[in-house]
Amino acid sequence: MKPYLLQTLKELALLGAIPNKIELSSHERAQQLETSQQTASRYLLELDLQQMITREFGVKKQLIQITITGADALENEYMSYKQIFDLTNKVVFKGKLVSGMGEGKYYTGQKGYAEHFEKQLGFVAYPGTLNVEIEYIERNKIRLLRSYGGIQIDEFQAENRTFGNVVCFKATINGKEGAIVLPKRSHYATVLECISPYNLRETLGLHDGDTVEVVAYIQ
């Protein structure tokens, strides 16, 4: 959501537009948003088109109320700031399930990874990974996650090739025990690779395109 629209929603909410309809003239709208009347009107039109607010037009004023959709957008923003300022011990991702190339089963089956997963994560990983595609902007959360270090698994040699370093974070996937596995050298992926002691697709009844919540723990 565009930052100026979120700011407009916030200003309307501070005037009481979530529980009630508020009455504003074009001058009052511009004054509240600290912008021109024309710009303030454009912001409200955009919010209306996105069904974030409802408007009733009077002779000189409008009755404006924030919709459930608009309130949800504000709540999501609140939760993001709450996570920042509460210094919580987790990072929450929401994405959709996608199919991989089948490489996850090959890599998780390597003894060098499997033994470390069991020793450092406390479970025997089911062969394969569950791939969750996140929004492009949520890559920033991966960057935040990496800044906490995580559980390091060093590279090793097997089958005449080198298997690279990975960093893991214990996690829950739709509430089930597991972990996120991030290649050490890749910082730009938008797909989270998750492992678990369970066959998550079957256990959770998931299909491609389903929404998945991954909660990664940083302590």
C-alpha positions as CSV (number, residue, x, y, z in Angstrom):
1,M,0.0,0.0,0.0
2,K,1.3,3.5,-0.9
3,P,2.7,5.3,2.1
4,Y,0.7,8.5,1.6
5,L,-2.5,6.5,1.5
6,L,-1.6,4.7,4.8
7,Q,-0.9,8.1,6.3
8,T,-4.2,9.4,5.2
9,L,-6.0,6.4,6.7
10,K,-4.1,7.0,10.0
11,E,-5.2,10.6,10.1
12,L,-8.8,9.7,9.4
13,A,-8.7,7.0,12.1
14,L,-7.3,9.6,14.6
15,L,-10.4,11.7,13.9
16,G,-12.6,8.7,14.8
17,A,-13.4,7.3,11.4
18,I,-13.1,3.6,12.3
19,P,-16.1,3.4,14.7
20,N,-18.0,6.3,13.3
21,K,-18.6,8.4,10.2
22,I,-16.8,11.7,10.4
23,E,-17.8,15.0,8.7
24,L,-15.1,16.9,6.9
25,S,-15.0,19.8,4.5
26,S,-12.4,20.0,1.7
27,H,-10.5,22.7,3.7
28,E,-10.5,20.5,6.8
29,R,-9.3,17.5,4.9
30,A,-6.4,19.4,3.4
31,Q,-5.5,20.9,6.8
32,Q,-5.6,17.5,8.5
33,L,-3.4,16.0,5.8
34,E,-1.1,19.0,5.5
35,T,-1.5,19.2,1.8
36,S,-3.6,21.0,-0.9
37,Q,-7.3,20.5,-1.2
38,Q,-6.8,18.9,-4.7
39,T,-4.2,16.4,-3.4
40,A,-6.4,15.6,-0.3
41,S,-9.3,14.9,-2.6
42,R,-7.2,12.6,-4.8
43,Y,-6.0,10.6,-1.8
44,L,-9.6,10.1,-0.7
45,L,-10.6,9.0,-4.2
46,E,-7.8,6.4,-4.3
47,L,-8.8,5.1,-0.9
48,D,-12.5,4.9,-2.0
49,L,-11.5,3.0,-5.2
50,Q,-9.5,0.5,-3.1
51,Q,-12.6,0.1,-0.8
52,M,-10.6,1.4,2.2
53,I,-13.2,4.1,3.0
54,T,-16.8,4.9,2.3
55,R,-17.9,8.4,1.4
56,E,-21.3,10.2,1.5
57,F,-21.4,13.6,-0.2
58,G,-23.1,16.6,1.2
59,V,-23.3,20.2,0.0
60,K,-20.0,21.3,1.5
61,K,-18.8,18.3,3.4
62,Q,-18.3,14.6,3.1
63,L,-19.2,11.8,5.6
64,I,-16.2,9.5,5.7
65,Q,-15.8,6.1,7.4
66,I,-13.0,3.6,7.3
67,T,-14.1,0.1,6.1
68,I,-13.0,-3.2,7.5
69,T,-10.5,-3.5,4.7
70,G,-9.0,-0.1,5.7
71,A,-8.9,-1.0,9.3
72,D,-7.1,-4.3,8.5
73,A,-4.4,-2.3,6.6
74,L,-3.9,-0.1,9.7
75,E,-3.8,-3.1,12.0
76,N,-1.1,-4.8,9.8
77,E,1.0,-1.7,10.0
78,Y,0.5,-1.6,13.8
79,M,1.6,-5.2,14.1
80,S,4.7,-4.5,12.0
81,Y,5.7,-1.6,14.3
82,K,4.8,-3.7,17.4
83,Q,7.3,-6.3,16.3
84,I,10.0,-3.7,15.8
85,F,9.5,-1.9,19.1
86,D,8.6,-4.8,21.3
87,L,11.8,-6.6,20.2
88,T,9.9,-9.8,19.9
89,N,11.8,-13.1,19.3
90,K,10.2,-14.0,16.1
91,V,9.7,-12.9,12.5
92,V,6.4,-13.7,10.7
93,F,6.2,-14.4,7.0
94,K,3.0,-15.0,5.0
95,G,3.2,-16.4,1.5
96,K,1.8,-19.0,-0.8
97,L,2.9,-22.6,-1.4
98,V,4.7,-23.3,-4.6
99,S,6.3,-26.4,-6.1
100,G,10.0,-26.7,-6.2
101,M,12.3,-28.5,-8.7
102,G,12.6,-31.6,-6.5
103,E,16.1,-30.5,-5.4
104,G,15.1,-30.2,-1.8
105,K,14.7,-34.0,-1.4
106,Y,18.2,-34.5,-2.8
107,Y,19.9,-31.9,-0.5
108,T,18.0,-32.8,2.7
109,G,19.0,-36.4,2.0
110,Q,22.7,-35.6,2.1
111,K,24.3,-37.1,5.3
112,G,26.2,-33.9,6.0
113,Y,23.0,-31.8,6.2
114,A,20.7,-34.5,7.7
115,E,23.0,-35.2,10.7
116,H,23.4,-31.5,11.4
117,F,19.7,-30.9,11.2
118,E,19.0,-33.6,13.7
119,K,21.8,-32.5,16.1
120,Q,21.2,-28.7,15.9
121,L,17.4,-28.5,15.3
122,G,16.4,-31.5,17.3
123,F,14.5,-33.5,14.7
124,V,15.0,-35.8,11.7
125,A,14.0,-33.8,8.7
126,Y,11.4,-35.4,6.3
127,P,13.1,-35.7,2.9
128,G,12.4,-32.6,0.8
129,T,11.5,-28.9,1.5
130,L,8.2,-27.0,1.6
131,N,8.6,-23.9,-0.6
132,V,6.8,-20.8,0.4
133,E,6.9,-17.8,-2.0
134,I,6.7,-14.5,-0.2
135,E,6.1,-11.0,-1.5
136,Y,9.1,-9.2,-3.0
137,I,9.1,-6.5,-0.3
138,E,9.2,-9.2,2.4
139,R,12.8,-9.9,1.4
140,N,13.6,-7.2,4.0
141,K,12.4,-9.6,6.7
142,I,14.9,-12.2,5.4
143,R,17.6,-9.6,5.7
144,L,16.4,-8.9,9.3
145,L,16.5,-12.6,10.1
146,R,20.0,-13.1,8.8
147,S,21.2,-10.2,11.0
148,Y,20.5,-12.4,14.1
149,G,23.0,-15.1,12.9
150,G,20.9,-18.3,13.2
151,I,22.1,-21.9,13.4
152,Q,25.1,-22.3,11.1
153,I,25.9,-25.5,9.1
154,D,29.2,-25.5,7.4
155,E,29.9,-26.6,3.9
156,F,31.1,-30.2,3.4
157,Q,32.4,-32.5,0.7
158,A,30.4,-35.5,-0.7
159,E,29.9,-37.2,-4.0
160,N,32.9,-35.4,-5.4
161,R,31.3,-32.0,-4.9
162,T,31.0,-29.3,-2.3
163,F,27.7,-28.6,-0.5
164,G,27.5,-25.0,0.6
165,N,27.0,-23.3,4.0
166,V,23.4,-22.8,5.1
167,V,21.9,-20.9,8.1
168,C,18.8,-22.3,9.8
169,F,16.2,-20.8,12.1
170,K,13.7,-22.9,14.1
171,A,10.2,-22.1,12.9
172,T,6.6,-23.2,12.8
173,I,4.8,-23.7,9.5
174,N,1.1,-23.2,10.0
175,G,1.7,-24.2,13.6
176,K,3.8,-27.3,12.9
177,E,7.4,-27.7,14.0
178,G,10.1,-27.1,11.5
179,A,12.8,-24.7,10.4
180,I,13.8,-22.3,7.6
181,V,16.9,-23.2,5.7
182,L,18.7,-20.3,3.9
183,P,21.7,-20.7,1.7
184,K,24.5,-18.6,3.2
185,R,25.4,-16.9,-0.1
186,S,21.9,-16.2,-1.4
187,H,20.4,-12.9,-0.1
188,Y,17.8,-12.2,-2.8
189,A,15.5,-15.2,-2.9
190,T,11.7,-14.7,-2.4
191,V,11.1,-18.4,-1.7
192,L,11.5,-19.8,1.8
193,E,12.7,-23.4,2.0
194,C,11.2,-25.1,5.1
195,I,12.0,-28.4,6.6
196,S,10.1,-30.4,9.2
197,P,9.9,-33.8,10.8
198,Y,6.5,-34.0,9.1
199,N,5.4,-34.3,5.4
200,L,3.9,-30.8,5.7
201,R,1.8,-31.0,2.5
202,E,0.0,-34.1,3.7
203,T,-0.1,-33.3,7.4
204,L,-1.5,-29.8,6.8
205,G,-3.5,-30.7,3.6
206,L,-1.7,-28.0,1.6
207,H,-1.8,-27.5,-2.2
208,D,0.0,-25.1,-4.5
209,G,-1.4,-21.5,-4.1
210,D,-2.5,-22.1,-0.5
211,T,-1.6,-19.4,2.1
212,V,1.1,-20.5,4.5
213,E,2.3,-18.7,7.7
214,V,5.9,-19.2,8.7
215,V,7.0,-18.0,12.1
216,A,10.8,-18.0,12.4
217,Y,12.3,-17.7,15.9
218,I,15.5,-15.7,16.4
219,Q,16.3,-16.7,20.0
